[in-house]
Amino acid sequence: MSIQRFEPNGKRLSHVLVHNGIAYVTGQVPADRTQDVSGQTAQVLSRIDELLQKAGTDKSKILFAQVWLKHAVKDFAAMNAIWDDWIPETALPARATVEANLAAENILVEIAVQAAVEA
């Protein structure tokens, strides 16, 4: 059983790991938390692009995405506008979006994905 781990964060987690042809990207949050949900979503998706690349895959191979929003009703449309510009129409993944009390007051969005990795 081979597991590749990328970008370990201390003793807590790896930002991305690959096992059995699947890349698992941990929940990503924005670095600049002063931005609105659109800006934060764009940051998170850019970071996901970087992590998928390290794992040998890309957003066109995302199988499942989990989105957490601090204010789902208020921010759903704005987050989706950024998401829709980012994800290829020919590669729409399964996705769930929920409202959540996130780890810090100024985090408005967190996104985790799972993507296929071709051998």
Beta strands, then each sheet from edge to edge (+ up, - down):
strand 1: 3-9
strand 2: 13-19
strand 3: 22-28
strand 4: 62-69
strand 5: 94-99
strand 6: 109-116
sheet 1: 1+ 2- 3+ 6- 4+ 5+
end
